């Protein structure tokens, strides 16, 4: 029943998007939306700082005239997904970001209580390079000190100890299987000791109706075989599956429907984040939009490990 409702909504929104005029004037700070030009600028910033993301054109017949032909949407491939969402325990760590919502609201699965943080907005507003850089520097200094204190090893003694002898592959495989925690991953280990896992291709398109980015995901098993709809829902927070995340046709690619994070709440959440940053004395430029977007969308697909942007600072 839910899939039928989503299909009807998708058709209606398709008509509404066609009739919606292209946003010309920037309303980023006021409402959290983007013009097509601002989407391209944010995409260029993401590609520059995170080279795993690239621009793509898609199908020739689906090119949007309000976007550059070679910058229709963004894509990153082969993103690992080691666990299913049901393997993550969210006991006491869920909250409703948007409670007054007929569609069930937006559930933030990685919520922190008020004593430690204030949800997605505060986690995003506190991102900074300083702490990470200091930690890396401390680790490097500690490693250098350890290397200075230790004497160089004697290779003859090392050879005599038998450490260079060939290890029986069968023994190594058994040992590897024994070391793997049973609850840490759903991947299997075969005879060659290779850990297999799911991978995802992620796309970010511009939604003309909602005037925000929209995330699309398509998953594959360890043999690069496409995952079914139900299998992909296993990697989505169960509070969002079939509600926030629905199966719809891709705006730039032909073929079967893809899983997509519905953009109806994106502008509201982005507006709150902008306000939080400004209340703290900072300023969030429009070029940072997609980096922040990827962070709050992570609450919907928490086990797909695509976010490598934590080291970017939004503070003056």
C-alpha positions in Angstrom: 0.0 0.0 0.0 2.8 2.4 0.9 4.5 1.8 -2.5 1.2 2.7 -4.3 1.0 5.9 -2.3 4.6 6.7 -3.1 4.0 6.1 -6.8 1.0 8.4 -6.9 3.0 11.1 -5.0 5.9 10.7 -7.4 3.7 11.2 -10.4 2.1 14.3 -8.9 5.4 15.8 -7.9 6.7 15.1 -11.4 3.9 17.3 -12.8 4.5 19.9 -10.1 8.2 20.0 -10.9 7.5 20.6 -14.6 5.3 23.5 -13.7 7.6 25.0 -11.1 9.6 28.0 -12.4 13.4 27.9 -12.0 14.6 29.7 -8.9 16.6 32.7 -9.9 17.1 34.7 -6.7 19.2 33.3 -3.9 17.2 32.4 -0.8 19.8 30.2 0.8 20.0 32.0 4.2 16.3 32.7 4.4 14.8 29.4 3.5 17.6 26.9 3.0 17.0 26.3 -0.7 19.4 26.6 -3.7 19.3 28.0 -7.1 20.7 25.7 -9.9 23.8 28.0 -10.0 24.3 27.6 -6.3 23.9 23.8 -6.6 26.7 23.7 -9.2 28.9 25.9 -7.0 28.4 23.6 -4.0 29.0 20.6 -6.3 32.3 22.1 -7.5 33.4 22.6 -3.9 32.6 19.0 -3.0 34.4 17.6 -6.0 37.4 19.7 -5.3 37.8 18.7 -1.7 36.5 15.1 -2.1 37.7 13.7 -5.4 35.7 10.5 -4.9 32.7 12.6 -6.0 32.5 13.5 -9.7 30.1 15.3 -12.0 28.1 13.3 -14.5 25.8 14.1 -17.5 23.5 11.0 -17.5 21.1 10.2 -20.3 21.2 12.6 -23.3 17.4 12.7 -23.4 17.1 13.7 -19.7 19.5 16.7 -19.7 18.1 19.6 -17.7 18.5 22.9 -19.5 18.9 24.9 -16.2 22.1 22.9 -15.4 25.4 22.7 -17.4 25.4 19.6 -19.7 28.5 18.1 -18.0 27.3 18.9 -14.5 23.8 17.4 -14.3 24.4 15.4 -11.1 27.1 14.1 -8.8 28.2 10.5 -8.4 30.5 8.5 -6.2 31.0 4.7 -6.7 31.8 1.6 -4.7 31.1 3.1 -1.2 31.4 0.3 1.4 28.5 -0.8 3.6 29.8 -3.4 6.2 26.7 -3.8 8.4 22.9 -3.9 8.2 21.0 -1.2 10.1 19.5 -3.8 12.4 22.9 -4.6 13.8 23.2 -1.1 15.2 21.7 -0.6 18.6 19.9 2.8 18.9 18.7 2.3 22.4 17.9 5.7 23.8 19.5 7.4 20.8 16.5 8.4 18.6 14.5 11.6 18.5 12.0 13.3 16.2 13.5 16.2 14.4 10.2 17.2 12.8 7.4 16.1 15.1 4.5 18.1 13.6 4.5 16.3 10.3 1.7 14.3 8.7 4.1 12.0 7.0 5.6 10.7 10.3 8.4 13.3 10.8 12.2 13.1 10.3 13.8 10.7 12.8 17.4 11.5 13.8 18.9 8.2 14.7 22.2 9.5 16.1 20.7 12.1 18.5 22.7 13.3 21.5 20.9 14.5 24.6 20.9 18.2 25.4 23.7 17.7 28.0 26.2 16.7 25.4 24.8 18.2 22.2 21.7 19.5 20.5 21.2 17.1 17.6 22.3 17.4 14.0 22.6 21.2 14.0 25.1 21.3 16.9 27.1 18.3 15.6 27.5 20.1 12.2 28.2 23.5 13.7 31.0 22.2 15.8 32.9 20.6 12.9 36.5 21.8 12.8 39.9 20.8 11.6 41.7 21.9 14.7 40.9 18.9 17.0 41.6 16.3 14.3 44.8 18.0 13.4 46.0 18.1 17.0 45.1 14.4 17.5 47.1 13.4 14.4 50.0 15.6 15.4 50.1 14.0 18.9 49.9 10.5 17.3 52.8 11.3 15.0 54.9 12.8 17.8 54.3 9.7 20.0 55.3 7.4 17.1 58.5 9.4 16.5 59.4 9.3 20.2 58.9 5.5 20.3 61.0 5.1 17.2 63.8 7.2 18.7 63.8 5.2 21.9 63.9 1.7 20.3 67.1 0.2 18.9 67.1 -1.1 15.3 66.2 -4.8 15.1 68.9 -7.4 14.2 67.8 -9.2 11.0 69.9 -12.3 11.8 68.1 -12.7 15.1 64.8 -12.2 13.3 65.6 -15.0 10.8 66.8 -17.4 13.5 63.5 -16.8 15.4 61.6 -18.5 12.6 59.4 -15.4 11.9 60.2 -15.5 8.2 58.9 -19.1 7.7 56.0 -19.4 5.4 52.6 -19.7 7.2 50.2 -22.5 6.1 47.4 -20.7 4.3 44.8 -23.1 5.8 46.0 -22.2 9.3 45.9 -18.5 8.5 42.4 -18.7 7.2 41.1 -20.6 10.3 42.8 -18.0 12.5 41.3 -15.2 10.6 37.8 -16.6 10.9 38.3 -17.1 14.6 39.4 -13.5 15.1 36.5 -11.9 13.3 33.7 -10.9 15.7 30.4 -12.5 14.8 28.4 -9.3 15.3 30.8 -6.8 13.7 29.8 -7.4 10.1 27.4 -9.3 8.0 30.1 -10.1 5.4 31.3 -13.6 5.0 34.8 -14.9 4.8 35.6 -17.5 2.1 38.6 -19.8 1.5 40.9 -17.0 0.5 40.3 -14.9 3.6 38.8 -12.0 1.7 36.0 -10.2 3.6 33.2 -9.5 1.2 30.7 -6.6 1.7 28.0 -4.6 0.0 28.9 -1.5 -2.0 26.8 1.5 -3.1 26.8 4.1 -5.8 25.5 7.4 -4.6 24.1 10.2 -6.7 23.2 13.8 -5.8 20.7 15.5 -8.1 19.0 18.9 -8.0 15.3 18.8 -7.3 13.7 21.6 -9.2 10.4 21.4 -7.2 11.9 21.4 -3.7 14.9 23.5 -4.8 17.4 21.3 -2.8 19.8 18.5 -3.5 18.4 15.0 -3.5 20.3 11.8 -2.7 19.9 8.6 -4.7 21.5 5.2 -3.8 21.9 1.9 -5.7 23.5 -1.1 -3.9 25.4 -4.2 -5.0 26.4 -7.4 -3.2 30.0 -8.7 -3.1 29.6 -10.1 -6.7 28.5 -6.7 -8.0 25.0 -8.0 -8.4 22.3 -5.3 -7.9 20.5 -5.5 -4.6 16.8 -5.9 -4.5 14.6 -3.1 -3.1 14.1 -5.0 0.2 17.8 -5.7 0.5 18.6 -2.0 0.2 16.0 -1.2 2.8 18.1 -3.3 5.2 20.7 -0.6 4.9 18.3 2.2 5.7 17.2 3.3 9.2 14.0 1.5 9.7 12.3 4.7 10.8 12.9 6.1 7.3 12.5 3.0 5.1 9.6 3.4 2.7 8.8 6.8 4.2 11.7 9.2 4.0 13.4 6.7 1.6 11.3 5.7 -1.4 11.9 4.0 -4.8 11.4 6.5 -7.6 12.7 7.1 -11.2 16.0 8.8 -11.5 15.8 12.3 -13.1 18.9 11.7 -15.3 19.2 8.0 -15.9 16.9 5.4 -17.6 16.1 2.0 -16.1 14.4 0.8 -12.9 13.6 2.9 -10.0 16.3 3.8 -7.5 16.2 4.4 -3.7 16.0 8.1 -2.9 16.0 10.2 0.3 12.9 12.4 -0.2 13.9 16.1 -0.1 10.7 17.5 1.5 12.6 18.3 4.8 16.0 19.2 3.4 15.4 23.0 3.2 14.0 23.2 6.8 16.8 21.2 8.3 19.4 23.3 6.4 17.8 26.5 7.5 18.1 25.4 11.2 21.7 24.5 10.7 22.4 27.9 9.1 20.7 29.6 12.0 22.7 27.5 14.6 26.0 28.4 13.0 25.1 32.1 12.8 23.9 32.1 16.4 27.4 30.8 17.3 29.0 33.7 15.6 30.0 31.8 12.4 28.9 32.0 8.8 27.9 29.2 6.5 28.7 29.9 2.9 26.5 28.4 0.2 29.5 26.5 -1.2 29.4 24.3 1.9 25.8 23.2 1.3 26.5 19.7 0.0 29.1 18.9 2.6 26.6 19.7 5.3 23.8 18.0 3.3 25.8 14.7 3.3 26.2 14.9 7.1 22.5 15.1 8.0 21.5 12.6 5.3 23.9 10.1 7.0 21.3 9.7 9.8 19.1 8.0 7.2 21.7 5.6 5.8 24.1 5.3 8.8 26.0 2.2 7.6 26.9 3.4 4.2 30.4 4.9 4.8 30.6 7.8 2.3 31.3 10.8 4.5 35.0 11.7 4.6 34.5 15.4 5.1 34.7 15.7 8.9 38.0 17.7 8.7 36.4 20.8 7.1 35.8 23.8 9.3 32.8 26.1 9.2 34.2 28.5 11.8 35.6 31.9 11.1 
